[in-house]
Amino acid sequence: MAKQDPQIDRFSLAIRLSPLLAALILAVLWIAGIPSPIPDLRFSAPVVARPGTTIGLRAWQLDENHEGYTVVVSPPVVVELRSASGMALARTELAQSLVHGREGQLPIPSGLNGPLSLLATAQIDGQEVSVTRTLYVRESIDSRLPSGRTVTSFQAYELGPIRVTNSEPAVELLDPRVEEGACVPELRCVLSVWVGEQDIRVRLRSLAGVQVEPGPVEPSHGFARFPIVVSGSEGRVDVEALDPKGTLLAAREVRLPLVPGGIVARASAKGDSIQVDWQQLGESDAVLVDVFEGRRWVRALSLSPEHPYLAAPGPGVWRLQIRADLFSDNTAGVTSFVVDDPAGPDRAHAAARSVLADADRQGLDPLALAILDGFLPEASVEDAIGALFAVSSFDVVAVGSGMSSRLGVDQALELEQERRRWQAAAAIFLIGLIVAAVLLRVELLAHARARQLLDALGDGGSPPRSTPSSGRGLWAFVLLVFVLMAALALSKRWF
């Protein structure tokens, strides 16, 4: 039997092992792309702050239990405020929350100006994990945290025009507002109707999904207040003005603001502390409370139904957002309160000025203008403050879902894996190119030797007609297979 060509023997083993080598490259690429087991520490903090104030902070870890479900873990977290050179300017250790994660506040030293950084650090399973956030500190800086709720057009506050049915006496003012900012279906809320000094009675008539008291109410110091309950996903009422004899003078339709599944919240000052009351469907559990001064997030804490008090934060206008967990900004209950400033305006004027400061977003408030013009009886201050904050309390200031410790790591790993993909694809293509070249060379040599053999056996006549060979073009098929494997290496779905 004839011996095989030594050149073919030299490459035969490499050709046989080449598919195994390509598969090995793909296996190494797949193993390298397995996500790194770095803990997912989340850190939520403001983007801007003023020197001499505080900022609210929250931190938590997202993990998986033995059943594969996502759970929230609360490892100890330390937060530092650092300068551009890395020097620590302030430090705090966050407290355990009654609901989820860790919470607290960090004082911003006076005299600071410019971009600084917040570093949240935790020890998780013997590994130090950190998250870094940029904080812009300036004296006159304003927060640009987004506000708003995701609701349908049938759940947003909408006030119709006054429909006059009797011109004597003329009804010029009929201003209904939900004191809690929004109603939650199946929970009680209060509709406050400001009528000023008009000698009228006010009655509510349900148009869609609202349970109301049938009788008229005589306003007290300019305000008529109605406890109502909304059932369903939409609530509309007609607010009717009656003369002392019960004759209908005017009416106004109002679409009530609704937040399905939300929280109804109220706050009131009790000496040196603020009492927070909230209602939610089901059992009343502990809640997360975020304190805002204007739109700036200054403090984070949690309250339980057994002790619903927080220390008064100082003179000024304050806003509270109460939510059931870390991920329910949209259904948070919102309430505002005013702490009296002995050296400043009274509580009603402070509230009116705060509302008018948002006039570019909310529009001019007639009640706020009336208070600043001095048309508010002393006895109606609490009712006026509740009505003043009603419209702005519908929106929530979003604090975000927090920055993850995996964000920068995942980006770096993705770039590294992308580099590996191209390297693996190039290596597989090069192997395929070499194997195809060897097979082409073998095919050409075999064809030449067959021709020589036929020439030696022939009679010197015309060359025999060539016939198709089963091995012809094998090099092209092998090269195509390796090209497909290289393309597979570039797939982000698998690697």
N, C-alpha and C positions, 0 to 999 in steps of 0.2 A: 504494500500500500504506500502511496506517495506521502512524503512528509509535508506537513503544513509549512508555509512560508514563515521564516523566523520573524519578519516584520509584523505579521499578523499575530503570532504568539506574544510578541512584546506588548501589544496593546489589548489583547483579548481580555485579560483579567481586569484591566482598568475600565474597559467598556462594560463588563458585567457588573462592576461595583458602582458605576456612575449613578444609576437610579437610586441606589441605597444612599449614596453620598448626598444627592439632592434632597431625599426624604429626611436625612439627618439634619440638613440645613434648615428645612421647614420646621422640624421638631424643636430645634434650638430657638428659632425665631418665635414660635408659639409660646414656649416656656418663658422667654424673655419678656413677652407682652402681658404676662399675668399681673393684675394690679398689685401694687405694693401694699403691704399690710400696715400702712400708716394710719393711725387713728384720725377720725373725722371730727376735729374740734371746731365748733362754730363760735364766732365772736361777733356780737352786734353792738355798735357804738355810733355816736353821731359823727358827722363829717366836719362840722364847724362848732366852734365854741368861743366864748368871750373870756378874757382873763379875769380872774377873781370870782368865777362862777363854778358850777359843777356840771358834770355830764353823766347821763345814765349809761349803765353797762349791763350786758347780759352775755353769758357764755354757757355752752352746753356741748355734749358729745353725742353724736349719732352712732349707734352701734346696732348689731343684730343679736337677737337671742338665739337659743339653741334650735328654735323652730324656724329661724330665718326671717322673723318679723323685725322691723326697725323699732328700736327703743331709744329713749332719751336717757343718757347717763349724766351724772353731775360730779365730775372730778374736781378737786380743789383747783382754783384758777387765781393766778396773781396777774394784775394788770399794771404796767408801768407806762408813764408818759416820758418820752425820750426826745432829746434835741436832735438836730441834724447830725451832730457828731457822735450820737449814741449815749450821751450823758443822761442819767435818770433824773427827772425833774419832780416827779410825784409817783406814788405807789399806793396800791390798795389791794386787799385780798377780798374777793367776792364772797358773799354769804350764800348759804344754802337756801334755795327758793322753796316755798311751800308747794309749788306746782311742778316746775321743770327747771333744771339747770341751776346756774348761779346768777346772782344779781347784786347790784350795788351802785355806787356813784364814786366819781373821782374828782377831787378838787383841782381846778386849774389855777396855778399860781399867778399872782398879779405881775404885770410887767412883761408878759410874753407877747410875741408878735411874730407871725409867720407860720410856715408849715412845720408841724411836729409829727411824731409817730406814736401810736399806741401799740404796745406789745403785750399780748395775752399769752401766758405760759402755763402749762399743766403737765404734771407727771402722770402718764397713763401706761400701766403695765411695764414700769421701769424705764420708759422712754420719754424724753422731754419733747413735748409737742408745743408749737407756738403759732400764733397768727398775728400778723402786723397790719395795722390800719393807719392811714394818713389822717391827721387832724389839723385843720386850718384854724389858727387862733388869731383873732383880731378884735379890736374893741368894738367896732361898728358892724361886724359881720352878721348877716341874717341867714337863717336856715332855709334851705330849699328842699326840705324833705317833701316828697309828693303827698298829696292829700286826696281823699275821695273814696267812695265805696263802689263796689261792683253790684249794681242793682238794675232791675229792669225799669223801663220808662213808666211802668204802672206803680213803682215803689218809691219814686223820688217825690220830694215836696213840690207841690204845684198849687199856686193860688190864683183863683179866677177873679174876674172883675166884680165889683159890687153892682148887683142888679136892684135898681130902685123900683119899688112897687107903689109907694105912696110918697109924694114929694113933701108932705108936711108931717112932722119936721124932717128936714133933710138929714140923711145919715152919711157922714163923710168919712167915718173911721170904723173899720171892722177888720181887725188884724189878728187872725188865729195862728197860733204856733204850738208845736209839741214841745213841752218843756224839756223832755229828755233827749231832744234832738231827733229821735226816731221811735216808732212803736215796734214792738216785737209781737207777732201774732200769739194770741192766747195769754198775754201778760198785760197788766194794767199800765196805762200811761196817762198823762194829763195834758189836755188841750187848753191852753190859756188864750183867751180872746181879749185883746186890748181895745177898749172903746173910748178912752179918754174921759172927758167930762160930760158926755152926752147922757141925757136922761132916757135910757132905753133898757129893755130886758133882752137877754140873749137866749136862744134856744138852738139845739142841734137836731138835725134830721138826717138819719142815716140814708145814704144813697147806695152803698155797696160795702158789705162786710164789716160794719161797725156797730157795736152794742153801745147805746147811749141812754142817758136818762131822759124821759119824755118831757119833763116840765121845764119851763123857762127859769133862768138864773138871773138874779139881780146883781150887777157888778159891784165889787167892793174896791173903792179907791181906783176905779178905772179898769179893773180886770175881772172878767168872768172865767172861772176855772171849772173844767169838766173832766171827771175821770171817765176814760173810755177803754174798751177792749176791742181789738181788731181780730177777726176770724177770717182766715184765708190769706191769699197772696196779694190782696188789694184792699184799700180802705178809702172811701170817699164819703164826705159829709157836706151838708149844706148848713152854714152858719147863718141863722136868721135873727134880725133885729126887730124887736116888737116895742110898741109904745106901752105906757103903763096900763092901758086898757086891753092889751093883747092883740092889737092890730098889727099885721105884718107891714113893716116899713121897707125893709131891704133884705137881701140875702146874698151870700157869697159862697161859692163852692170851693172846697179845699181837698186836694189829694194828699192824704197823710203819708209822710215818709215812713217806710217799712224796712226792717232788717230781719228777714226770716232766720230763726235760730240764734239771734243775737242776745245781748245782755242789756237790760235797762238799769241805768246807774244814776245815783244822786249823791251829792256831797253837801255837807253842812258843817260850819265851824262850831266846835264845842270847846270853848276856852282856848287852850294852847294846842289843841289837836283838831283834826278834821275827821269827822265820821263819814264813812262811805257805806252807802246802802246799795245793794244790787239784787236783781232778780234774774233768774235764768230758768229755762225749761228743765224739769227734773229736779234733782237735789241741788241745793245751793252749796257748792264746794269752794275751796280756796281759789283765788283769782290772782292774775298778774296785774300790777298797777304800774303804769308809766306816767310820770309827772312831766308836764311841759310848761315852760314859761313862754307864752306866745307859741311859736313853732319849734322852739329849741328844747330838746330832750335833756332834762337835768337830773332825773333820778329814776331808778328802777327798784321796785319792791314787790312783795306779795302780801295779801291779807287773807285771813280766815274769817268765816262767819262768827266765830267766837270772839274775835278781837278785830273789829273792822275800823281801826283807828290808825292814822298816821300823824306824825308831828307836823304842825303848821310850818310851811316852808318859808315864811317871812311875808312882809307886806307886798301886795301886788295882786295881779290877776293870774290864776293858775288853771291849768287844764289837766284833767285826769282821763286816761284811757284804760278801761278795765276789760281784760280778755281772759278767756278760759284756759288758753294754752299759748305756746310760743308761735303757733302757726295760724292764728285766727284774728289777724288784724281787721279783716273785713267785717267781722261780727262783733267788734269791740263796742262796749258801752262807753259813751263820752259824757262827761259832766265838767262844768267849770265852777269856780268859786272865787271869791274876793276876800283877801285878808286886809283888814283896815290898816291904812298908813297914817299915823297921827300927823306926820309932816306933809301929807299929800291931800289929794281930793277925797271926798267921801266915797263909799263903796259903789254907789250907783253911778257917780260920775266917772270913777275909774273903769267900771264895766263898760259904760257907754264909749269912752275913749278907746278902749281896747277893741270894741266891735267896729268902730269907725276906722281904726287903723287898718282893718282888712277890707275897706270899702272897694279897693281895686279888684278884689276877688269876689266879694259877696254883694256889693252894691250898697248904697246908702240906706241906713236903717232909720225909719221915721221915729221909732221909739227912742233910739239913741239920740237923735237930734232934739226930740222933745225934752229929754232929761237934761241935756246940756243947756237948753233954753230955760230950764227951771220950771217946767210944767208937770212936775211929779210930786204928789203928796208924800210926806214923810212916811206914812203908814204903809205905803205900797212898795217899799224898797226891795223886799225879798221877792215879791211877785215880779217886779220889773227886772231884777237880775236874772230870774229864771227865764223870763220871756226874751231878754236880750241875747242870751247864749243859745237859744233854742235852734235857730237856723244854722249857726256855725257848728253846733254839736252833732249835726248829721254826718259831717265828714270826719274821717279819721286820718291822722298823720301816720303814714307807714314808716316803721323803723326797720323794715327789711328782714330777710331770713338769715342774716349773718354771713360773714365771710368764713370760708372753710380753710382749715390747715392743709387740706389736700389740693387746694386750687393751684398754687405755684408748683407743687410736687407733680401733680397730674400733667400740667403743661410741659414741665421738663421731661417727664417720662414719655409723653406723646412725641415730643421732638426727637428724643433718643430712639424711640421705637420706629419713627419714620426713617431715621438714618439707617437703622438696622434693616428695614424692609428693602431699601434701595441696595444696600450692600448684599443682602441675600439674593435679591433678584439678579444683580450683576454676576454674582458667583455662579448661580444656577445656569444663567445664560452662557457664561464662559465655558462651563463644563459641557453643556449641550453643543456649543460651537466646536469644541475640541473633538468630542465624540463623533459629531457629524462629519468633521473633516477627515478623521481617521477612517470612518466607514466609506466616505467617498473615495479616499485613496485606495482602500481595499477593493472597492468595486471597480475602479479604473484598472488596477493591477490584474484582477481576475479576468476582466474583459480582454486585456492585452494578451495575457497568457493563453486564454482560450483561442484567440485568433492565431497565435503562434503555433499552437498544437494543431489546429485545423490546417494551417499552411503546411506544416511538416507532413501531415497525413495525406494531403491532397495531391493532385497531379499537376499543380501549377496553373490550373485554369482560373476562371473567374472566381473571386471570393464568394464563399457561401452566404446566402441571405441570412441576416441576423434575425434571431427570434427573441421574443420577450423573455426576460429572466425574472424569477420570483424575488430575487434580491435587489433588483434594480430600483433605485430611488429610496432605498431604506434610510439613507442618511437624511433625506428631507423629512421623512416621517418622524425620525428621532429628534431632529432639530425642532419640529413643531411641538412635540411633547415637552421638550425642555422650555420652549418659549411659553407654553401654557403654565408650566410650573413656576416660571419666573413671574408671570402675571398674577398667579395665585399668591405669591409672596408679597405682592404690593397691595393685596386686599386688606382694608382696615376691618372688614367684617370678621375675618378669620384670624388676623394677626395684628 
